[in-house]
Amino acid sequence: MNVVGWVGHCFLKEDHKEGSSFCVQFWKRRSLGLSHESHRRDVEQVYLRCSQGSLEWLYPIGAIIVNLRPNTESSSGHMAGLHVCIKPYTYSQGSHVYLEHAGDLRLLLAERDQAHGTVHCFSLAEGALFVEAIPQTDISRRITTFQYELVPSQGPGAHMYPFLHPGVVTCKPCSDEELLMAVCTSDFAGSGIFRGVASGTNGHSTAVVTLSRLFRQKSRVFAWGGARGRSWSGHVNIPLQCGVHPGEDEYLLTGSVHFGEAWLGCAPRYKDFLKLYTRAQKVGTNPCQIDTD
């Protein structure tokens, strides 16, 4: 059986509208008239240099080693603090995904589990992804594809992302310094109320929120309600063990966006944050300026 396509051909797309680059890498093989049997032991190297993106491997045969080489600060301390999170598309099949380090393989994602679309994270220092095709008689309908993101393991609210720290999510309040930094550097920051909470999947719940102020946001996870509404609305994921209380209490809501979904980070009562921010303004220790009116 012959396989038609390109070998090692990729497309890289950068999206500057949202303030970050997004890479899309496509892999196809060309048999050049050879049977796919001759490629089953081939191992290709793939290098991804963006902070987030996706990989699509059509007609998987043999194996590919996915090396993440982000275009970020290369100091050892910075790199050690980075994690890689991958999320397979539900139609991904044809391969097992391993973590490879110094020749040792650890199964990260079996083929049968990819249909769940569950996020898996690991430290960038732990190694590269080793994606091994499962031998098939007919590979023409097989596609292995997943999204990936580079995620810092520390910072305001990072302790709330359950896939980054499985089993050890903590709901401790953020420190004053973390709160001031969160409003300036989080993927989203605003003030508003929790309208309701619904049970979600994979150990988290989803809260419906309405924001009266929106200081910053990435990927437009909150939608403007128009001139009459004068507010933004959206959904925020929260670890199950970190309960919230729907009602009229106003909170500062900050957090991160992963694979298009908002995750709650630091979230004190807004009146308490205002007191902290006012004090920091007076002494000049606030990292940025926001319009609190």
DONUTI-895608 format. One record per residue: x, y, z of N, C-alpha, C in turn. Coordinates in steps of 0.2 Angstrom, whole numbers, plus 5000, padded with zeros to 4 digits. Atoms other than C-alpha are relative to their C-alpha. Layout:
// residues N
XYZXYZXYZ...
This chain:
// residues 293
500449945000500050005000500450065000499649945001500750174995499650065004500249944996500550335006500250064996499949945003500350504997500050065004500049944996500850665004500750035000499449974999502350765010500449975006499650034995503850715021500250075004499749954995504150835036499850074998500249935002503150985028499650035006500449974994502451105041499850074998500249935001501551265042500050035007500049974994501851385056499650074999500449945000500551525059500050035007500049964994500751665071499450055001500649964999499251755079500250055005499849944996499751925085499450045003500549964998498051985088499849995008500150024993497951895105500650015004499449994996499651945110500549945001499650064999500451765108500049974993499950045006501051655094499749935000500450065000500051505089500349964994499750045006500951365078499549944999500450065002500051235068500549964996499550045003501151095062499749944997500350065003500550965049500649964997499550055002501550805045499649954996500250055005501250695030500649964997499550045003502250555023499949994993500150025007502650515005500449944999499650075000503150335001500450004994499550005006503950374984499949934997500150065003503250214978500149945004499850064995503750104993499449985004500550024995502650005004500150035006500049974993502250085021500449955005499750054995503049925029500750035001499349985000504750005025500150065005499949944996504450155036499849995007500250024993503850065052500550015005499449994995505550085060500350075000499849945000505750265055499950045006500149954995505950405068500250074998499949935002505750585063500150055006499949954995506250735073499550064998500549945001504950875075500250065005499849954995505451045083499450065000500549954999504051165089500350065004499749954997504551335094499650065003500549954997502951425099499849985007500250014993502251445116499349965000500650055000500651355110499849994993500250025007499951275095499749934999500350075001499451105088500549964995499650045004500250955079499549954997500550055003499350845066500549964996499650055003500150685060499649964996500550045004499250615045500449934998499850075002499450425041500649985004499450024995500650385056500349944998499650065001501950265052500750015004499349994997503550235063499950045007500149964994503750365076500350074999499749935000504150555079500150025007499849974993505050645093499850074999500249935000504250805097500450045005499649954995505550935104499750075000500349944999504851085111500650055002499549954999506051235109499750075000500349945000505151385114500450064999499649945001505751555109499850055006500149974993505751615127500750015003499449994996507151665139500349935001499750065000508351515139500449985006499650014993509051525157499749935003500250074998508951355165499550015006500549994995507951425180499350014997500749995003506551485168499849944996500250065003506551325158499849955004500250054995506451215173499350025003500749984998504851315178499549994995500550005005503951285162499749925000500350075001502751135160499750004993500450005006501951075144499449965001500650034999500151035143499749984993500350025006499350935129499349985000500750025000497550905124499949974994500250035006497150775111499350024997500749995003495750805099499649935001500450064998494350675102500049954994499950055006494650605084500749984999499350025000496450575087500149935001499850074999497050395084500649984996499550035004498350285077500750005003499350004997499750315090499950005007500049994993500250305108500550065001499649944998501050465116500449985006499650014994502550435128500450065001499549954998503750545137500749975000499350035001505550515132500550045003499549974996507050555143500649955000499450045000508850485140499849934998500150075003508150335130499449965004500650034997506750295143499450024998500749985002504950295139499549995005500650014995503450325150499450024996500649995004501750305143499650065003500349944998500850475144499250004998500650005003499350445133499949944995500150055004498750285126499450024994500449985006497750285109499350005003500750014998496150225118499750065004500249954995496150375130500050074996500049935003496350515117499350024998500649985002494550515113499650045006500349964995494150585130500250075000499849935000495150745126500250035006499849984994495850755143500750035000499349965000497350875147500549965004499450034997499050805152500550055000499549964999500450905159500649975002499450024997502250875162500650065000499549955000503850975166500450004993499650005007504851035150500749965002499450044999506350965159500049935000500150074999505650795160500249964993499850035006506050765141499550024994500349985006505250765124499449954999500550045002503650685117500249954995499950065005503850515108499349974998500750025003502350485097500149944996499950065004502350305091499449974997500650025003501150245078499949925001500250074999500250085080499949964994500050045007500549955066499249994998500750015003498949955055500149974993500050025007498549865039499750064996500349945004497550025033500150065004499949944996498250185039499750064997500249955004497350295027499550055004500549964996496050355040500350025007499749994993497250375055500350075000499749944999497650545061500150015008499949994993498550585077500150085001499949935000498350765082499850035007500249974994498350865098500350085001499849934998498551045105500550005005499550004995499951095116500150085002499949934998500351245127500649995005499550004995501851295138499750045005500349974995501251345155500550005006499650004994502251415170499749975006500350044994502151315185499950045006500149954994502251465197499750074997500349945002501451635197499350015003500649994997499851705203499449964997500650055002498451575203500249944997499850065004499551435195499849945004500250064996499151325210499349984999500750025001497351325205499849964993500150045006497551235188500149935001500050074997497151055192500549954996499650055004498050975177500850015001499349984998499651065182500349975006499850034994499750995199499449955002500550054999498650835199500049985007500050034993498050785216500250055006499749964995498850935225499850074999500349935001497751085220499950035007500249974993497651205235499650064998500549955001496351335237500250065005499749944996497451455248499950074997500049945003497151635246500750034997499449975002498451735236500250055004499749954996499651845245499950074997500149935003499552035243500450014994499649995006501052035231499749964994500250045005500251895221499350034997500649965002498551995220500250064995499849945004499452155213500349984994499750025006500352055201499549964995500550045004498851945195499650054996500449965004497852095190500450034994499649975005499252155179500249954995499750045005499851995171499649944999500450065001498451865172499750004993500450005007497551815155499450045000500649964999496051895162499950035007500149974994495652015176499450055000500549955000494052105181499649995006500450014994492752125194499349984999500750025002491052045195499849955005500350054996489951915203499949934997500150075003489651725202499250005000500850015001487851695195499849935002500250074999487851505197500649954999499550055000488951345198499749944997500250075002488751185188500549955000499550055000489651025190500349994993499650015006490950995177500349934999499750065001492050855172500750005002499350004999493850795176500250045007499849974994493750865194499950075001500149925000493151045191499350014999500749975001491551145191500150064996500049945004491051285180499550055003500449944997490451455186499850054995500349955005489351575176500250075004499849934997490051755180499850064996500149935003489551935176500550055002499549954998490852065176499850074998500149925001490552255178500650034998499449975002492352295175500449944997499650055003493552205163500750044999499449965001495352265165500449974995499650035005496152135153499749934999500250075002495751975144500449984994499750035006496551855132499549954997500450055004495651755118499250025001500749985000493951845122499649955003500550054997493251725134499450035004500649974997492051855141499750044994500449965006490751935129499750065003500349934998490152115130499249994999500850005000488252125134499750054996500349945004488052285124499950065004500149944996487552455129499550005006500550014995486052405139500349965006499750044995486952265148500550035004499549974997488452365152500449955004499650054997489352205157500349954996499750065003490352055152499749945003500250064997489851875154500449944997499650065002490651705153500049955005499950064996491151545161500749995003499450014997492551505173500149945003499950074997493251335178500350015007499850004993493551305196500149935003499950064997494351155205499449985005500650024996492951055214500150025007499849994993493851075231500050085002500049934999493851265229499350034998500749975001491951315231500050074999500249935001491251475226499350015003500749984997489651565233499750054995500449955004488451635220499650055004500449954996487651795226500250074997499949935002487851985226500750025002499349974998489651995233500450004994499649985005490852075221500749975001499350034999492551985218500450034994499549995005494152025209500149934997500050065003494151885196500650004995499450005004495851845189500149924998499850075001496551685181500349994993499650025007497251595165499549974995500450035005496551535149500549944997499750065003497051355143499549974995500450045005496451275127499350044999500649965002495151415125499550015006500450004994494451395143500350045005499849964994494551515158500049965006499950034994495251455174500150055006499949954995495051545190500750005004499350004997496651605199499850045007500149964994496651735213499350044999500649985000494951795218499750035006500249974994494751905233499450044999500649955001493252015237500350064997499849945003493352165227500250065004499949954996493252285241500749995004499350014996494752205250500650014995499549995004495752215234500150084999499949925001495352405232500450035006499649984995496052435249500749994999499350025001497652345245500350044994499849975006497752425228500150085002499949934998497552605236500650015004499449994996498852575248500649994996499450005004500052515235500150064996500049945004499652665224500450065004499749944996500152785238500749995001499350014999501852705241500449984994499750025006502152665223500249934999499850075001502252475224499549964995500450035004500852435212500449994993499650025007501552345196499750034994500349975005500352425185499450055002500549964998498952555184499349974997500650025003497152505182499450055002500649954999495452605181499549965005500450034995494552555197499350035001500649964999493152685195499449964996
